[in-house]
Amino acid sequence: MKTYWVTGGAGFIGSHLCESLLRDGHKVICVDSFADNYDYRFKVRNVLESLGMEPAFEHRDREDDLRRLQEAANSEQYRLEPADIRDGEALDRLFAACPPDVVVHLAALPGVRASIERPALFYDVNVVGTLRLLEAMRTHGTVKWVCASSSSVYGDNAKVPFEEGDPTGRPISPYAATKKSCELMGYAYRHLFGIDVVMLRFFTVYGERQRPDLAIRKFASLLSDGKPVPMYGDGSTSRDYTYVADIVDGIRHAADYVERHSGVYEIVNLGGSRTVSLARMIETLEQAWGERAAIDRQPMQPGDVLRTYADPAKARTLLGFEPSTPFEKGIERFVSWYRRQKTWEAGLRKPG
């Protein structure tokens, strides 16, 4: 049994990773700030679902909810820590109490458009927070690190598919710039302090527990409410959609790799290796939901790229990663989950 820290472990991808690690008998320290970029109660539900617990939970206020969630969730195998990665003292205390074999760093403020509105906050959380985490690792002698980066670092890369060695020096959003900064910081800590690093560039992750700000989730909500679905540009922009269970599999492979190797710094794409246009994504969602959407045509959004498309070769050869979920099947699973989620959301009161 290994001990894994998962920062951002109550979020979309993090809760699935915690669930996978627990299922295989590992010990998990879930570190999450339950930040206000979306309703914290969604993350409470993620934690309960990931632990196989009854998701019914009487919500009162944030502080009381998190205290009761800890009481319900904590065990010898799982520890929930509502901590901010920018809080160096909290990280020091937790490293001293629960030293990990591997740190999987998923905590970050996400989203291209949100980063354009709040660039200073994104820098503070994503860059300064990552630096504080690396400093705590260095201080406490933890030297195995898997970190989530993003396909957004490729910017407007005209060459497809995207290879890890392609230029990434011209990010076109603050979010992309923060992720590139984390990659560079990881390299410096590998060179100076011997921390072994695998940086994973995620490509448009989707699936159950998806955040409410992500396109597929937003479009499903609009479709279910009978509201128009926005189509930016002519619908030809495309993304390499990657199902969340496949991403978790890739993270697990990366954690195994970094634990078994010393002196490593690797950057690896994790993608589905298939592009889907915006128009086709909407059609697939319509088919799974069983209704047609009214389309609201809008101009391209600032910071958006025309396409993302992962070259899978390095992930395959280095990590043995092979995504296995067809986009249509992943959307069916997402829709099945979202129908239940929508019912739960309808019963929520606005936070006090």
N, C-alpha and C positions, 0 to 999 in steps of 0.2 A: 504494500500500500504506500502510495506517495501522498505528499501534502502539496496541494496546488492553491496558490492565491489566484483568484479571478477578480480583477478590478472591473467595475461595471457589471458585476455578476447578477444583478437584478434586472438588467436590461434585456432587450430582444435576443441578441446572440448570446450574451453572458448567461442568461438563465438556462438556455438549451445546453450550453457547455457544462454548467454545474450539474445539470441533470444527467448528462452522459458520464461525467467523472464519478458521480455518486453511484450510478448504476454499476460501474466496474469496481466499486469498493474503495475508491480513493477518498482521502480527506480533503474537504474544500473549505477555504476561507473566502467568503463572498464579501468583497469590499465595494460599497456603492453609496453615493451621496444622496440618492433619491432626489436629484436636482429638479428644479422647477421648469425645465424646458418642456415637459409635458406632465400631466396629472400623475402624481406619485402613486396613486391607487392602482394604476395599471401595473406598476412594478411590484406592488404588494401581491397582486394576483399572479404575476409571473413567478415570484418566489414560491407561492403556495402550490402552483401547478408543477413547478420543477421538482418539488419535494413530494409530489403525489398526495398532497393534502387537500382536504375539502376547500374549494376556493371561496365558499361563503364566508364573509368576514364583516363584522359590524364596524363600519368606519365611523370614527369620532372626530379626531383632529390628527394632524400629521405626527406630532410628537408622541401622542398616546398610541397611535396606530403602529408606529415603528417599534415602540417598546414592546407592545403585545406581539408583534410579528416576531421579534427576536425570541421572546419567551416560547412561542409556539414552534419556531423553526430550529433553534439551536439544539445540537446533540453532540455526541462524541465525534461524529463524522462530518458535521456541517456547522459552521459558525458564520453568522451574519453580522457584519460590522458596518453600520451606517456612518461611514467616514468619507471625508473629502480628500482626494489625493494631493491637494494643495496644502494640507495640514501635516507638515513634517513631523511634529511632535506626536500626533496620533499614529502616523506610520511607524515611527520609532517604537512606540509602545506595543504596537501590534506585531511588528517583526520580532521583538524580544519575546513576546508571549507565544507566537505561532510561527516559527521559522519555516519557510516553504522550501520544497525541492525545486519548484519551478514557479515563476510568476507569469501569468498570462494577463497582459495589459489591454483591456478593451475599453476602459473608462475614457470618455471624451465627450465633448459637445459635438453632435453630428449635424450635418446639413450645409450644403453650399449656400442656399439662399439665406438661411438664418445667420450664417457667418458674415455675409455682406452687411447685414443690419447691425451686428454686434461683434465686430472684429476684435476689439480689445478683450472682451470676455472670452472669446474663443482662444485667443493667444494665452490668456491667463490659465484657463483650465487645461487646454490641450498641450501647451508647451511647458509652461511653468509647472503644472501638475505632473507631467511626465518627468521633468527634471527632479522634482522632489522625490518621486518614486525611485528613480535611479540612484539618487544620493542615499536614500534609506537602504537600498539593496547593497550599495558599496559599503556603507557603514557596518552593516550586519552580515556581510560575507555571503549574500545570495548572488549566485553568478549565472543563473539560467533564466533567460528572459525571452518570451514570445510577445510580440507587440503588433497590434492591429494598425496597419496603414490603410491606404485607399487607392483605388484606381484613379482617383481625381488628381493624383500627383503627375499623371501623364499629360494633363492639360489638353490642348487641342492637337494631340498627336495624329498626324495624317497617315502614318504607317500603321497598318493592321496586319495581323494581330499585334497587341502590345507585348513587347519583350522586356524583361527586367532591366536590360542594358540600354533601353531607349532613353533619350533625353528627358529629364524631369526638372529642369531648372527654371521653367516658366509656368508656375501655377497660375490659374486664372480665377481663383477665389481665395479668400482668407482661410477657409477650411483646408483646401489643398495645401496651402503654404504651411499650416500648422502640422499637417501630416508629414510633409517633406522635412520640416524641422526636427520632428521626432526621429525620422530615419537617420538624419545626420548626427543627432545627439547619441543615438544608439551606437553609431560607428565610433564616436569619440570615446564612449565608455568601454567599448570592446578594446580599443587601442590602448587606452590609458590604464584601465582598471581590471581588465580580464573578464568582463561580463560577456558571456556567450549569448548571441542574439540571433533570432529569426524574425524578420519583419515580414508580415503578410499583407499583401495588397489585395484587399477585398474588392470584389466586383459585384455591385448592386445586389445585396442580399435581400431575400424576401421569404415569407413563410409565416407560420403561426407565431403569435406574440409580436408581430411587426409593429413598430412605432406608429402612432397616428399621423405623423408628419410625412411618412414615406408614400410615394405615389400610388402603389397598388392598394395600400390601406385607405388612402384618401379617396381614390376612385371607387373602391368597393362601398365606402360609406355614402358617397354621392349617388351611386347607382341604386343602393338599397333604399335611399330616401326619395328616389325619383327626381333627382336634381341633375342638371347638365354636368358632364364630365369634360374638363378642359383638355384640349389637344393643342400642345404648343408647336408652333410651326406647321409644317404640312404633314406631320405624323411619321416622317421618315427617320427621325433621330432614333438611334438604337442603343440598347444596353445589353451587356452580358449578364443576364440575370442568373443568380446562384442561390439555390435552395438552402435554407438555413441548416438542415441536417448535413448537407454536403460540406458547408463551411465548418461546422463543428468537427466533422471527420478530418478536414484539413488541419484545423488547429490541433487536434489530438496527435496527428502525425508530426506536426512541427514541434510539439512539446516533447514527444518521444525522441525526435532527432536532436534537439538541443540538449537534452539530458544525456544522450549517449556520446556527444562529441564535444571536444574542447577546442578553444581557439577559433571559434566560428563566428562569422557575421554573414548572414544570408538574407537576401531579399527575394521573396517568392510570390508570384501571382496566385491567387485563389479565385478562379472563375469557373463558370459553367461551360466555357469554350464554345458558346453559341450566341449569336446576337439575335435580338428580337426587337423589331421596330415598335415605336410607341403605338402606332395604329394596330399592329398585331397584338400587342399586350392588351389593349382595350377590348379587342375582339375576343381574345381568350378569356378575359374576365367576364364578358357578357355571356359567353357560352357556359361557363361554369355556374354563373349566377342564374341563368335562365331568363334574362331580360335584356332588351336592347337599351343602349344609353343614348340620351340626347347629347350631342357633341357641341361644346363651346370652343370655337377656334380662337386661339390667342397667339400673340407673337412669341418667339423664342425668349427665354428668360436669361437675364445677365448671369454669367458664371457657368451656364450649362455648356456641356460639350456635345458635339454631334454624335459621337459614338464611343462606346467602350467595348473592348474585345480582348480577352486574355489569351496569350500564348500559354498553353498548359504544359509545355515540355519540361521546364525545370521542376515544377511541382510534381510531375509524374516521376522523373528520374531521381530527384533528391529525396522526396517525401513519400513516394508511392501513392500520391493523391489522384483519385479518379472520380470526378463527380458522376453520380448515377441517376439523378432525378430529372426526367424530362420536364420542361417548363409547364406543359399542360397538366401533368400530374401534380406538380408542386402547387399550381394555382387551384386545382380541385381540393387539395388538402387545406390550403389557406382559406378558401371559401367555406368549407365545412366548419373550420374553427371560427371564422368570423361571424357566421350565423349565430353561434352560441355567444360569442363575445358581444355582439350587437345587443342581444337580449339583456346581458348583464349591464352594459353601459346605459341602457335605457332606464335602469333602476337606480342609477347613481344620483345622489344629490350633489349640487355644486359644493366644492370644499368650503368650509367655514373659515 
